[in-house]
Amino acid sequence: MPDTINVSRPRILVAEDNYLMAEEPGDVVRGSAVAGAASSVESRPALIARDAVDEAAVPARAEPIFANTILDSLPAATRSALAAWLERVPLKRGDVLDVCGAPVGYVHFPVEGLVSIFVGATAATRIEAATIGRDGMTAPGILLGDSVSPGQTVVQANGSAWRIPAATLYQLSESDPGLRHHLLGQVGGALRHLADTLSYSGRATIVERLAHWLVQAAWRLGSRRLELTHDVLAEILGVRRPSVTTSLQMLEGKHLIRSTRRAVVILDPEGLAELAQR
C-alpha cells in the first residue's frame, strides 16, 4: 500500500534537488524535503491525501504516479502493488548499473537522466545498442529468464530512477499474468528498437547518426542541453573522436547545434531531425 504522511495544510509544495515534484494534494511525493509537512519522506512513492485537514493523517486514495512511461501505463492495481517494491535512487553520470557477463542486480526505470547499454567485448569495440530514458527500463532480458547482463549499462546524464531487485521483478511477473504481458510488450519494443538502430546505422553517415542520436537523447531528457564530451559521443557511436568533432562542427555550421568541449545545445531540433532522416 502507498505510504501516508502527516500534513498541516491542504496545499503542500515538495521540492527535490530544486525541482518541483508535487504541487497539488493527491500528487506523488518523491523528494526528501516537504514544506510544512514532515522533515523526511521515504524514497518509495507517498501520496498526499486530497481531504487532509490540519493535524490529521488521512490515507491517500490516489494511485501512485512514477513519471516513467512503462510504470505509469500499468493498470492501477498492478501499479499500486509494484510500488511497495520500488526504490527511488539517484543516477550519476558514469555510474555502471550492469556489467557485461555479470548477474543483473536491479532493474531500473529512469525518471530523469539518460542511460546507455553498450555491447562489445572491449572498450575499443564498444558501441551503444540502446538509449534508455523516462520511456524505458534496463535489463529487459530479465523477463525472459536471462539474469546475466548482455552488455554494460552506463549512466550518461544525471537524474534518478525507480529500481527493483531483478529477481523480485521476475517473480512478480511470473505470479501476475497482466504484469508479465505488459512488460513483455516492452521487451518486444526494445527488440524492434535494436533492429531499427542496426538498420539505420548501417546506411547512415556519421553526421546523420550523430544528429539522430542527439534528437532522441534530447527528447528522452526533456532538455535541449546535453552535457556530453566528444569522447563519450564517439564511444556511443562506435567511431573515432576526430570523426565526432568534425561532425559536430558540420552541424554547428548549419546552425543546428552549439557545441563546446563538454556539452551540446540543440538550437533547431526540427532541422536536426530532418537531417537525420534516412
Contacts in CASP RR format, 6 or more apart in sequence:
PFRMAT RR
TARGET T0000
AUTHOR 0000-0000-0000
METHOD contacts of the structure
MODEL  1
MPDTINVSRPRILVAEDNYLMAEEPGDVVRGSAVAGAASSVESRPALIAR
DAVDEAAVPARAEPIFANTILDSLPAATRSALAAWLERVPLKRGDVLDVC
GAPVGYVHFPVEGLVSIFVGATAATRIEAATIGRDGMTAPGILLGDSVSP
GQTVVQANGSAWRIPAATLYQLSESDPGLRHHLLGQVGGALRHLADTLSY
SGRATIVERLAHWLVQAAWRLGSRRLELTHDVLAEILGVRRPSVTTSLQM
LEGKHLIRSTRRAVVILDPEGLAELAQR
1 80 0 8 1.000
1 84 0 8 1.000
2 45 0 8 1.000
2 46 0 8 1.000
2 47 0 8 1.000
2 60 0 8 1.000
2 64 0 8 1.000
2 80 0 8 1.000
2 83 0 8 1.000
3 41 0 8 1.000
3 42 0 8 1.000
3 44 0 8 1.000
3 45 0 8 1.000
3 46 0 8 1.000
3 47 0 8 1.000
4 46 0 8 1.000
4 47 0 8 1.000
4 49 0 8 1.000
4 57 0 8 1.000
4 58 0 8 1.000
4 59 0 8 1.000
4 60 0 8 1.000
5 29 0 8 1.000
5 34 0 8 1.000
5 37 0 8 1.000
5 38 0 8 1.000
5 41 0 8 1.000
5 46 0 8 1.000
5 48 0 8 1.000
5 57 0 8 1.000
6 37 0 8 1.000
6 38 0 8 1.000
6 55 0 8 1.000
6 56 0 8 1.000
6 57 0 8 1.000
7 25 0 8 1.000
7 36 0 8 1.000
7 37 0 8 1.000
7 48 0 8 1.000
7 49 0 8 1.000
7 52 0 8 1.000
7 56 0 8 1.000
7 57 0 8 1.000
8 36 0 8 1.000
8 37 0 8 1.000
8 54 0 8 1.000
8 55 0 8 1.000
9 36 0 8 1.000
9 54 0 8 1.000
10 25 0 8 1.000
10 52 0 8 1.000
10 53 0 8 1.000
11 24 0 8 1.000
11 25 0 8 1.000
12 22 0 8 1.000
12 25 0 8 1.000
12 34 0 8 1.000
12 35 0 8 1.000
12 36 0 8 1.000
12 37 0 8 1.000
12 48 0 8 1.000
13 20 0 8 1.000
13 22 0 8 1.000
13 23 0 8 1.000
13 35 0 8 1.000
14 20 0 8 1.000
14 21 0 8 1.000
14 22 0 8 1.000
14 27 0 8 1.000
14 29 0 8 1.000
14 30 0 8 1.000
14 31 0 8 1.000
14 33 0 8 1.000
14 34 0 8 1.000
14 35 0 8 1.000
14 41 0 8 1.000
15 21 0 8 1.000
15 31 0 8 1.000
15 33 0 8 1.000
15 35 0 8 1.000
16 30 0 8 1.000
16 31 0 8 1.000
16 32 0 8 1.000
16 33 0 8 1.000
21 27 0 8 1.000
21 28 0 8 1.000
21 29 0 8 1.000
21 30 0 8 1.000
21 31 0 8 1.000
22 28 0 8 1.000
22 29 0 8 1.000
22 30 0 8 1.000
22 48 0 8 1.000
24 48 0 8 1.000
25 48 0 8 1.000
25 49 0 8 1.000
25 50 0 8 1.000
25 52 0 8 1.000
26 47 0 8 1.000
26 48 0 8 1.000
26 49 0 8 1.000
26 50 0 8 1.000
26 60 0 8 1.000
26 62 0 8 1.000
27 47 0 8 1.000
27 48 0 8 1.000
27 62 0 8 1.000
27 65 0 8 1.000
28 45 0 8 1.000
28 46 0 8 1.000
28 47 0 8 1.000
28 64 0 8 1.000
28 65 0 8 1.000
28 66 0 8 1.000
29 41 0 8 1.000
29 45 0 8 1.000
29 46 0 8 1.000
29 47 0 8 1.000
29 48 0 8 1.000
30 41 0 8 1.000
30 43 0 8 1.000
30 45 0 8 1.000
30 46 0 8 1.000
30 88 0 8 1.000
30 111 0 8 1.000
31 41 0 8 1.000
31 43 0 8 1.000
31 88 0 8 1.000
32 40 0 8 1.000
32 41 0 8 1.000
32 43 0 8 1.000
34 40 0 8 1.000
34 41 0 8 1.000
37 48 0 8 1.000
43 87 0 8 1.000
43 88 0 8 1.000
43 89 0 8 1.000
44 83 0 8 1.000
44 84 0 8 1.000
44 86 0 8 1.000
44 87 0 8 1.000
44 88 0 8 1.000
45 64 0 8 1.000
45 65 0 8 1.000
45 66 0 8 1.000
45 83 0 8 1.000
45 86 0 8 1.000
46 60 0 8 1.000
47 60 0 8 1.000
47 61 0 8 1.000
47 62 0 8 1.000
47 64 0 8 1.000
48 60 0 8 1.000
49 57 0 8 1.000
49 58 0 8 1.000
49 59 0 8 1.000
49 60 0 8 1.000
49 61 0 8 1.000
50 60 0 8 1.000
50 61 0 8 1.000
50 62 0 8 1.000
51 58 0 8 1.000
52 58 0 8 1.000
63 76 0 8 1.000
63 79 0 8 1.000
63 80 0 8 1.000
64 79 0 8 1.000
64 80 0 8 1.000
64 83 0 8 1.000
65 72 0 8 1.000
66 72 0 8 1.000
66 79 0 8 1.000
66 86 0 8 1.000
66 109 0 8 1.000
66 111 0 8 1.000
66 162 0 8 1.000
67 111 0 8 1.000
67 112 0 8 1.000
67 134 0 8 1.000
68 109 0 8 1.000
68 110 0 8 1.000
68 111 0 8 1.000
68 134 0 8 1.000
68 135 0 8 1.000
68 136 0 8 1.000
68 137 0 8 1.000
68 161 0 8 1.000
68 162 0 8 1.000
69 134 0 8 1.000
69 135 0 8 1.000
69 136 0 8 1.000
70 109 0 8 1.000
70 135 0 8 1.000
70 136 0 8 1.000
70 137 0 8 1.000
70 182 0 8 1.000
70 183 0 8 1.000
70 186 0 8 1.000
71 79 0 8 1.000
71 82 0 8 1.000
71 86 0 8 1.000
71 109 0 8 1.000
71 162 0 8 1.000
72 79 0 8 1.000
73 182 0 8 1.000
74 82 0 8 1.000
74 179 0 8 1.000
74 182 0 8 1.000
75 178 0 8 1.000
75 182 0 8 1.000
78 176 0 8 1.000
78 178 0 8 1.000
78 179 0 8 1.000
78 182 0 8 1.000
81 172 0 8 1.000
81 176 0 8 1.000
82 164 0 8 1.000
82 172 0 8 1.000
82 179 0 8 1.000
85 164 0 8 1.000
85 165 0 8 1.000
85 168 0 8 1.000
85 169 0 8 1.000
85 172 0 8 1.000
86 109 0 8 1.000
86 162 0 8 1.000
86 163 0 8 1.000
86 164 0 8 1.000
87 162 0 8 1.000
87 163 0 8 1.000
87 164 0 8 1.000
88 111 0 8 1.000
88 160 0 8 1.000
88 161 0 8 1.000
88 162 0 8 1.000
89 108 0 8 1.000
89 160 0 8 1.000
89 161 0 8 1.000
89 162 0 8 1.000
89 163 0 8 1.000
90 158 0 8 1.000
90 159 0 8 1.000
90 160 0 8 1.000
91 108 0 8 1.000
91 110 0 8 1.000
91 112 0 8 1.000
91 113 0 8 1.000
91 115 0 8 1.000
91 155 0 8 1.000
91 157 0 8 1.000
91 158 0 8 1.000
91 159 0 8 1.000
91 160 0 8 1.000
91 161 0 8 1.000
92 155 0 8 1.000
92 158 0 8 1.000
92 159 0 8 1.000
93 155 0 8 1.000
93 156 0 8 1.000
93 157 0 8 1.000
93 158 0 8 1.000
93 227 0 8 1.000
94 154 0 8 1.000
94 155 0 8 1.000
94 156 0 8 1.000
95 154 0 8 1.000
95 155 0 8 1.000
96 152 0 8 1.000
96 153 0 8 1.000
96 154 0 8 1.000
96 155 0 8 1.000
97 106 0 8 1.000
97 108 0 8 1.000
97 115 0 8 1.000
97 138 0 8 1.000
97 153 0 8 1.000
97 154 0 8 1.000
97 155 0 8 1.000
98 104 0 8 1.000
98 105 0 8 1.000
98 117 0 8 1.000
98 138 0 8 1.000
98 139 0 8 1.000
98 149 0 8 1.000
98 151 0 8 1.000
98 152 0 8 1.000
98 153 0 8 1.000
99 149 0 8 1.000
99 151 0 8 1.000
99 152 0 8 1.000
100 118 0 8 1.000
100 119 0 8 1.000
100 120 0 8 1.000
100 149 0 8 1.000
100 150 0 8 1.000
100 151 0 8 1.000
100 152 0 8 1.000
101 148 0 8 1.000
101 149 0 8 1.000
101 150 0 8 1.000
101 151 0 8 1.000
102 148 0 8 1.000
102 149 0 8 1.000
103 147 0 8 1.000
103 148 0 8 1.000
103 149 0 8 1.000
103 166 0 8 1.000
104 139 0 8 1.000
104 142 0 8 1.000
104 147 0 8 1.000
104 148 0 8 1.000
104 149 0 8 1.000
104 166 0 8 1.000
105 165 0 8 1.000
105 166 0 8 1.000
105 167 0 8 1.000
106 138 0 8 1.000
106 139 0 8 1.000
106 163 0 8 1.000
106 164 0 8 1.000
106 165 0 8 1.000
106 166 0 8 1.000
107 137 0 8 1.000
107 138 0 8 1.000
107 139 0 8 1.000
107 142 0 8 1.000
107 163 0 8 1.000
107 164 0 8 1.000
107 165 0 8 1.000
107 166 0 8 1.000
107 169 0 8 1.000
108 115 0 8 1.000
108 137 0 8 1.000
108 138 0 8 1.000
108 139 0 8 1.000
108 161 0 8 1.000
108 162 0 8 1.000
108 163 0 8 1.000
109 136 0 8 1.000
109 137 0 8 1.000
109 161 0 8 1.000
109 162 0 8 1.000
109 163 0 8 1.000
109 164 0 8 1.000
110 132 0 8 1.000
110 133 0 8 1.000
110 134 0 8 1.000
110 136 0 8 1.000
110 137 0 8 1.000
110 159 0 8 1.000
110 160 0 8 1.000
110 161 0 8 1.000
111 134 0 8 1.000
111 159 0 8 1.000
111 160 0 8 1.000
111 161 0 8 1.000
111 162 0 8 1.000
112 134 0 8 1.000
112 158 0 8 1.000
112 159 0 8 1.000
112 160 0 8 1.000
112 221 0 8 1.000
113 133 0 8 1.000
113 134 0 8 1.000
113 155 0 8 1.000
113 156 0 8 1.000
113 157 0 8 1.000
113 158 0 8 1.000
113 159 0 8 1.000
113 160 0 8 1.000
113 161 0 8 1.000
113 220 0 8 1.000
113 221 0 8 1.000
114 131 0 8 1.000
114 132 0 8 1.000
114 133 0 8 1.000
114 155 0 8 1.000
114 156 0 8 1.000
114 157 0 8 1.000
114 217 0 8 1.000
114 220 0 8 1.000
114 221 0 8 1.000
115 131 0 8 1.000
115 132 0 8 1.000
115 133 0 8 1.000
115 138 0 8 1.000
115 153 0 8 1.000
115 154 0 8 1.000
115 155 0 8 1.000
115 156 0 8 1.000
115 161 0 8 1.000
116 128 0 8 1.000
116 130 0 8 1.000
116 131 0 8 1.000
116 132 0 8 1.000
116 153 0 8 1.000
116 154 0 8 1.000
116 156 0 8 1.000
116 236 0 8 1.000
117 128 0 8 1.000
117 129 0 8 1.000
117 130 0 8 1.000
117 131 0 8 1.000
117 132 0 8 1.000
117 138 0 8 1.000
117 151 0 8 1.000
117 152 0 8 1.000
117 153 0 8 1.000
118 126 0 8 1.000
118 127 0 8 1.000
118 128 0 8 1.000
118 129 0 8 1.000
118 151 0 8 1.000
118 152 0 8 1.000
118 153 0 8 1.000
118 154 0 8 1.000
118 235 0 8 1.000
119 126 0 8 1.000
119 127 0 8 1.000
119 129 0 8 1.000
119 150 0 8 1.000
119 151 0 8 1.000
120 126 0 8 1.000
120 127 0 8 1.000
120 151 0 8 1.000
123 235 0 8 1.000
126 152 0 8 1.000
126 235 0 8 1.000
126 238 0 8 1.000
127 235 0 8 1.000
127 236 0 8 1.000
127 237 0 8 1.000
127 238 0 8 1.000
128 235 0 8 1.000
128 236 0 8 1.000
128 237 0 8 1.000
128 238 0 8 1.000
129 151 0 8 1.000
129 194 0 8 1.000
129 197 0 8 1.000
130 190 0 8 1.000
130 193 0 8 1.000
130 194 0 8 1.000
130 197 0 8 1.000
131 213 0 8 1.000
131 216 0 8 1.000
131 217 0 8 1.000
131 220 0 8 1.000
132 138 0 8 1.000
132 220 0 8 1.000
133 220 0 8 1.000
133 221 0 8 1.000
134 220 0 8 1.000
135 220 0 8 1.000
136 186 0 8 1.000
137 183 0 8 1.000
137 186 0 8 1.000
138 153 0 8 1.000
139 149 0 8 1.000
139 153 0 8 1.000
139 166 0 8 1.000
140 183 0 8 1.000
140 186 0 8 1.000
140 187 0 8 1.000
140 190 0 8 1.000
141 150 0 8 1.000
141 187 0 8 1.000
142 166 0 8 1.000
142 169 0 8 1.000
142 170 0 8 1.000
143 169 0 8 1.000
143 170 0 8 1.000
143 173 0 8 1.000
143 180 0 8 1.000
143 183 0 8 1.000
143 184 0 8 1.000
143 186 0 8 1.000
143 187 0 8 1.000
144 187 0 8 1.000
145 170 0 8 1.000
147 166 0 8 1.000
147 167 0 8 1.000
147 170 0 8 1.000
156 217 0 8 1.000
156 228 0 8 1.000
156 232 0 8 1.000
156 236 0 8 1.000
157 217 0 8 1.000
157 221 0 8 1.000
157 226 0 8 1.000
157 227 0 8 1.000
157 228 0 8 1.000
169 183 0 8 1.000
172 179 0 8 1.000
173 179 0 8 1.000
173 180 0 8 1.000
173 183 0 8 1.000
174 180 0 8 1.000
200 209 0 8 1.000
200 212 0 8 1.000
200 278 0 8 1.000
201 209 0 8 1.000
203 278 0 8 1.000
204 212 0 8 1.000
204 276 0 8 1.000
204 278 0 8 1.000
206 237 0 8 1.000
206 239 0 8 1.000
206 243 0 8 1.000
206 244 0 8 1.000
206 247 0 8 1.000
207 247 0 8 1.000
207 250 0 8 1.000
207 251 0 8 1.000
207 275 0 8 1.000
208 275 0 8 1.000
208 276 0 8 1.000
208 278 0 8 1.000
209 237 0 8 1.000
209 276 0 8 1.000
210 233 0 8 1.000
210 237 0 8 1.000
210 244 0 8 1.000
210 247 0 8 1.000
210 248 0 8 1.000
210 251 0 8 1.000
211 251 0 8 1.000
211 256 0 8 1.000
211 272 0 8 1.000
211 273 0 8 1.000
211 275 0 8 1.000
211 276 0 8 1.000
212 276 0 8 1.000
212 278 0 8 1.000
213 233 0 8 1.000
213 236 0 8 1.000
213 237 0 8 1.000
214 226 0 8 1.000
214 251 0 8 1.000
214 257 0 8 1.000
214 264 0 8 1.000
214 266 0 8 1.000
214 272 0 8 1.000
215 266 0 8 1.000
215 269 0 8 1.000
215 272 0 8 1.000
215 273 0 8 1.000
215 276 0 8 1.000
217 226 0 8 1.000
218 224 0 8 1.000
218 226 0 8 1.000
218 266 0 8 1.000
218 269 0 8 1.000
224 265 0 8 1.000
224 266 0 8 1.000
224 267 0 8 1.000
224 269 0 8 1.000
225 263 0 8 1.000
225 264 0 8 1.000
225 265 0 8 1.000
225 266 0 8 1.000
226 263 0 8 1.000
226 264 0 8 1.000
226 265 0 8 1.000
226 266 0 8 1.000
227 262 0 8 1.000
227 263 0 8 1.000
228 262 0 8 1.000
228 263 0 8 1.000
228 264 0 8 1.000
229 261 0 8 1.000
229 262 0 8 1.000
230 241 0 8 1.000
230 244 0 8 1.000
230 245 0 8 1.000
230 248 0 8 1.000
230 261 0 8 1.000
231 241 0 8 1.000
233 244 0 8 1.000
233 248 0 8 1.000
233 264 0 8 1.000
234 240 0 8 1.000
234 241 0 8 1.000
234 243 0 8 1.000
234 244 0 8 1.000
237 244 0 8 1.000
248 257 0 8 1.000
248 259 0 8 1.000
248 264 0 8 1.000
249 259 0 8 1.000
251 257 0 8 1.000
251 259 0 8 1.000
251 272 0 8 1.000
251 275 0 8 1.000
252 258 0 8 1.000
252 259 0 8 1.000
254 275 0 8 1.000
255 267 0 8 1.000
255 268 0 8 1.000
256 266 0 8 1.000
256 267 0 8 1.000
256 268 0 8 1.000
256 271 0 8 1.000
256 272 0 8 1.000
256 275 0 8 1.000
257 264 0 8 1.000
257 265 0 8 1.000
257 266 0 8 1.000
257 267 0 8 1.000
257 268 0 8 1.000
257 272 0 8 1.000
258 264 0 8 1.000
258 265 0 8 1.000
258 267 0 8 1.000
259 265 0 8 1.000
266 272 0 8 1.000
END
